[in-house]
Amino acid sequence: MASQKTSNGFEGLLPCCFLWVKAMSGKLPAMAVELATATKRLARDDPRRVVHSLKVGLAITLVSLFYYFRPLYDGFGASTMWALISVIVVFEFSVGGTLGRGLNRVMATLAAGALGFGAHYLANLVGEKGRPIVLGFFVFIPAAISTFIRFFPKMKARYDYGMLIFILTFCMVSVSGYRDDEIVKLARDRVLTILIGCSFTLFVCIFVRPVWAGSDLHHLVATNIDSLATFLQGFGDQYFGLLGQGQASHGDIQMYRLILNSKSNEESLTNLARWEPRHWKFRYRHPWRQYLEIGNLNRDCAYRLEVLNGYLKTNLIQIPLSQIQDQFQDECLKICSESGRSLRELSLAMKKMDPPLTVKPHMERAKVAADNLKSHLEEWRFEDSNAIEVVRVASLVSLLIDSIWCVEKIGDSVQKLASAGGFKAVEGQSCVVVAPEDQLQDLAKDHGAILLAHHVITIDEQECTPC
């Protein structure tokens, strides 16, 4: 009876398996097309990913020669495997990541090897009976201290991998030395093979199509500023229904939302960039942490733009413009336009690594427009207007004026970066100094809208210092 049930169960399983295989075979072409599409999209989004994969394969192949050639293998024996392991665990996408992990691994191995040899030597002094106790004590103390140090934020950000390798290497050297008398050879071979693996990795990573984390961070922050500029320049036209040919679409101005979630990426790139040597225009000890300050200011501005975007969505539904909105349209458009131009100039200056010399005129015109807008608000009579519309317009005006302050803070931070980073002006660029704000305001009272349409500048009488 049991045999019959087993046979029936087996016979019932076969049709299920056949149906499953048949269903899967029907899905295979679609799955293959989906996989090919995803692979193509992944490579097209960042072609450096393909290059990185080839670089890792090249580094592993070069190090594996130590196994293929007998003279090289006889020099290190089975310890040669540590060179291959080092390539696999050290090779990162960027030069900064590879250098950071490589130096962490090498320094941790050297320190742990020396301490492990010292622990082994001290344990031999107490005799055979006390030797396990001393070794156990020396294993416990460094492992506990190193693990606790990993909880410090700064240590975790830059040296977490090194502390982990330190614990691993120290335990392997000190514990294995209890049964193996050739502890010196063990530590020497491990250190040398790790150095060989890291050397090949760094050579391939730096000299074969390198990817610099510092350049990625620089480009990311500059692009984020440009996204803020795109929103501000497109907001006024879309809000007041003035879209024309060549204007940014509603989808384009939403790119600023990527800034809201860019903090972790900026912090990661900053930590990696601090490991990198001098490259392109980035000097030694480049002020990488200044990018975090700019990034934080970008997010503060993006949060305010998110509120403005809510007004934009509301206005897209309510097409007719109220009488109150018409009263302040010109000033609002001027604030959006000039603030956006300021951010655009800041982004362009960062990408070229030039001092932002052309930003202040746009900021001054935006401030004059804001002062005119405040004057209109004080003079306007709201008795005959809808209270909801009054609150809505007043909030909009307040946010636009507040955005000028955000843009100015970003400009000051970029200027600080340019000074600390040694950004140099293009040869032949004239030294132009904008008139002080109080002079601009006086001129605004006398000339009104004329000031809003022209630059008011003074040429510095002193000779420009050479860059």
Solvent accessible surface area in square Angstrom, and as a share of the most:
residue,aa,sasa,rsa
1,M,172,0.77
2,A,76,0.59
3,S,90,0.58
4,Q,112,0.50
5,K,138,0.59
6,T,98,0.57
7,S,52,0.33
8,N,82,0.42
9,G,47,0.45
10,F,123,0.51
11,E,103,0.46
12,G,40,0.39
13,L,100,0.50
14,L,96,0.48
15,P,70,0.44
16,C,81,0.48
17,C,61,0.36
18,F,135,0.56
19,L,113,0.56
20,W,162,0.57
21,V,84,0.48
22,K,127,0.54
23,A,54,0.42
24,M,59,0.26
25,S,58,0.37
26,G,58,0.55
27,K,116,0.49
28,L,99,0.49
29,P,84,0.53
30,A,68,0.53
31,M,93,0.42
32,A,61,0.47
33,V,100,0.58
34,E,120,0.54
35,L,124,0.62
36,A,63,0.49
37,T,69,0.40
38,A,38,0.30
39,T,78,0.45
40,K,138,0.58
41,R,114,0.42
42,L,103,0.51
43,A,30,0.23
44,R,145,0.53
45,D,97,0.50
46,D,24,0.13
47,P,88,0.55
48,R,80,0.29
49,R,98,0.36
50,V,73,0.42
51,V,32,0.18
52,H,37,0.16
53,S,71,0.46
54,L,125,0.62
55,K,5,0.02
56,V,36,0.21
57,G,37,0.35
58,L,78,0.39
59,A,0,0.00
60,I,54,0.27
61,T,78,0.46
62,L,54,0.27
63,V,0,0.00
64,S,12,0.08
65,L,65,0.32
66,F,25,0.11
67,Y,76,0.29
68,Y,157,0.60
69,F,109,0.45
70,R,163,0.59
71,P,105,0.66
72,L,75,0.37
73,Y,56,0.21
74,D,89,0.46
75,G,47,0.45
76,F,39,0.16
77,G,21,0.20
78,A,77,0.59
79,S,21,0.13
80,T,1,0.01
81,M,85,0.38
82,W,56,0.20
83,A,1,0.01
84,L,26,0.13
85,I,60,0.30
86,S,0,0.00
87,V,0,0.00
88,I,107,0.55
89,V,48,0.28
90,V,0,0.00
91,F,15,0.06
92,E,61,0.27
93,F,66,0.27
94,S,8,0.05
95,V,0,0.00
96,G,0,0.00
97,G,3,0.03
98,T,0,0.00
99,L,20,0.10
100,G,5,0.05
101,R,69,0.25
102,G,1,0.01
103,L,75,0.37
104,N,12,0.06
105,R,5,0.02
106,V,21,0.12
107,M,119,0.53
108,A,9,0.07
109,T,1,0.01
110,L,78,0.39
111,A,47,0.36
112,A,0,0.00
113,G,6,0.06
114,A,69,0.54
115,L,95,0.47
116,G,0,0.00
117,F,87,0.36
118,G,28,0.27
119,A,5,0.04
120,H,14,0.06
121,Y,124,0.47
122,L,81,0.40
123,A,0,0.00
124,N,73,0.38
125,L,116,0.57
126,V,80,0.46
127,G,36,0.34
128,E,124,0.55
129,K,187,0.79
130,G,21,0.20
131,R,27,0.10
132,P,60,0.38
133,I,131,0.67
134,V,32,0.19
135,L,11,0.06
136,G,41,0.39
137,F,117,0.49
138,F,52,0.22
139,V,32,0.18
140,F,134,0.56
141,I,61,0.31
142,P,24,0.15
143,A,26,0.20
144,A,45,0.35
145,I,95,0.48
146,S,4,0.03
147,T,59,0.35
148,F,129,0.54
149,I,49,0.25
150,R,58,0.21
151,F,151,0.63
152,F,101,0.42
153,P,108,0.68
154,K,171,0.73
155,M,60,0.27
156,K,114,0.48
157,A,54,0.42
158,R,53,0.19
159,Y,79,0.30
160,D,32,0.17
161,Y,34,0.13
162,G,6,0.06
163,M,30,0.14
164,L,83,0.41
165,I,9,0.05
166,F,27,0.11
167,I,29,0.15
168,L,83,0.41
169,T,1,0.00
170,F,4,0.02
171,C,35,0.21
172,M,74,0.33
173,V,2,0.01
174,S,0,0.00
175,V,86,0.49
176,S,43,0.28
177,G,0,0.00
178,Y,56,0.21
179,R,208,0.76
180,D,59,0.30
181,D,123,0.64
182,E,109,0.49
183,I,4,0.02
184,V,90,0.52
185,K,93,0.40
186,L,57,0.28
187,A,15,0.11
188,R,120,0.44
189,D,4,0.02
190,R,7,0.03
191,V,25,0.15
192,L,71,0.35
193,T,1,0.01
194,I,1,0.00
195,L,63,0.32
196,I,38,0.19
197,G,0,0.00
198,C,4,0.02
199,S,64,0.42
200,F,63,0.26
201,T,0,0.00
202,L,38,0.19
203,F,119,0.50
204,V,1,0.01
205,C,1,0.00
206,I,41,0.21
207,F,143,0.60
208,V,51,0.29
209,R,161,0.59
210,P,51,0.32
211,V,9,0.05
212,W,48,0.17
213,A,0,0.00
214,G,0,0.00
215,S,37,0.24
216,D,35,0.18
217,L,0,0.00
218,H,7,0.03
219,H,108,0.48
220,L,38,0.19
221,V,0,0.00
222,A,0,0.00
223,T,50,0.29
224,N,8,0.04
225,I,0,0.00
226,D,36,0.19
227,S,15,0.10
228,L,0,0.00
229,A,0,0.00
230,T,25,0.15
231,F,0,0.00
232,L,1,0.00
233,Q,53,0.24
234,G,1,0.01
235,F,2,0.01
236,G,1,0.01
237,D,24,0.13
238,Q,9,0.04
239,Y,0,0.00
240,F,9,0.04
241,G,63,0.60
242,L,80,0.40
243,L,97,0.48
244,G,46,0.44
245,Q,192,0.85
246,G,80,0.77
247,Q,83,0.37
248,A,28,0.21
249,S,58,0.38
250,H,68,0.30
251,G,48,0.46
252,D,72,0.37
253,I,1,0.00
254,Q,32,0.14
255,M,98,0.44
256,Y,0,0.00
257,R,89,0.33
258,L,118,0.59
259,I,0,0.00
260,L,39,0.19
261,N,130,0.66
262,S,9,0.06
263,K,103,0.44
264,S,83,0.53
265,N,75,0.38
266,E,0,0.00
267,E,69,0.31
268,S,55,0.35
269,L,25,0.12
270,T,0,0.00
271,N,33,0.17
272,L,53,0.27
273,A,0,0.00
274,R,89,0.33
275,W,47,0.16
276,E,19,0.09
277,P,62,0.39
278,R,162,0.59
279,H,16,0.07
280,W,157,0.55
281,K,99,0.42
282,F,1,0.01
283,R,107,0.39
284,Y,162,0.62
285,R,200,0.73
286,H,9,0.04
287,P,32,0.20
288,W,19,0.07
289,R,145,0.53
290,Q,20,0.09
291,Y,0,0.00
292,L,28,0.14
293,E,69,0.31
294,I,0,0.00
295,G,0,0.00
296,N,68,0.35
297,L,30,0.15
298,N,0,0.00
299,R,15,0.06
300,D,62,0.32
301,C,1,0.00
302,A,0,0.00
303,Y,118,0.45
304,R,66,0.24
305,L,0,0.00
306,E,60,0.27
307,V,77,0.45
308,L,0,0.00
309,N,1,0.00
310,G,35,0.33
311,Y,37,0.14
312,L,0,0.00
313,K,93,0.40
314,T,55,0.32
315,N,9,0.05
316,L,80,0.40
317,I,147,0.74
318,Q,94,0.42
319,I,122,0.62
320,P,116,0.73
321,L,56,0.28
322,S,22,0.14
323,Q,126,0.56
324,I,5,0.02
325,Q,9,0.04
326,D,77,0.40
327,Q,76,0.34
328,F,3,0.01
329,Q,35,0.16
330,D,106,0.55
331,E,22,0.10
332,C,3,0.02
333,L,38,0.19
334,K,53,0.22
335,I,0,0.00
336,C,2,0.01
337,S,33,0.21
338,E,2,0.01
339,S,0,0.00
340,G,0,0.00
341,R,109,0.40
342,S,0,0.00
343,L,0,0.00
344,R,82,0.30
345,E,50,0.22
346,L,1,0.01
347,S,2,0.01
348,L,85,0.42
349,A,12,0.09
350,M,0,0.00
351,K,81,0.34
352,K,109,0.46
353,M,4,0.02
354,D,19,0.10
355,P,23,0.15
356,P,14,0.09
357,L,75,0.37
358,T,69,0.40
359,V,12,0.07
360,K,110,0.47
361,P,16,0.10
362,H,22,0.10
363,M,11,0.05
364,E,9,0.04
365,R,19,0.07
366,A,0,0.00
367,K,39,0.17
368,V,6,0.04
369,A,0,0.00
370,A,6,0.05
371,D,52,0.27
372,N,43,0.22
373,L,0,0.00
374,K,92,0.39
375,S,49,0.32
376,H,71,0.32
377,L,40,0.20
378,E,149,0.67
379,E,132,0.59
380,W,66,0.23
381,R,198,0.72
382,F,63,0.26
383,E,142,0.64
384,D,149,0.77
385,S,32,0.21
386,N,86,0.44
387,A,74,0.58
388,I,137,0.69
389,E,62,0.28
390,V,28,0.16
391,V,98,0.56
392,R,42,0.15
393,V,5,0.03
394,A,44,0.34
395,S,40,0.26
396,L,4,0.02
397,V,1,0.01
398,S,67,0.43
399,L,31,0.15
400,L,1,0.01
401,I,39,0.20
402,D,48,0.25
403,S,0,0.00
404,I,9,0.04
405,W,128,0.45
406,C,4,0.02
407,V,1,0.01
408,E,59,0.27
409,K,79,0.34
410,I,0,0.00
411,G,12,0.12
412,D,83,0.43
413,S,2,0.02
414,V,1,0.01
415,Q,78,0.35
416,K,107,0.46
417,L,0,0.00
418,A,4,0.03
419,S,79,0.51
420,A,50,0.39
421,G,1,0.01
422,G,28,0.27
423,F,18,0.07
424,K,134,0.57
425,A,16,0.12
426,V,93,0.54
427,E,171,0.77
428,G,79,0.76
429,Q,71,0.31
430,S,76,0.49
431,C,47,0.28
432,V,58,0.33
433,V,74,0.42
434,V,16,0.09
435,A,2,0.02
436,P,71,0.45
437,E,74,0.33
438,D,91,0.47
439,Q,88,0.39
440,L,7,0.04
441,Q,66,0.29
442,D,83,0.43
443,L,58,0.29
444,A,16,0.12
445,K,166,0.71
446,D,110,0.57
447,H,94,0.42
448,G,32,0.31
449,A,76,0.59
450,I,110,0.56
451,L,10,0.05
452,L,26,0.13
453,A,73,0.56
454,H,112,0.50
455,H,103,0.46
456,V,41,0.24
457,I,75,0.38
458,T,70,0.41
459,I,117,0.59
460,D,64,0.33
461,E,174,0.78
462,Q,142,0.63
463,E,162,0.73
464,C,60,0.36
465,T,112,0.65
466,P,132,0.83
467,C,100,0.60
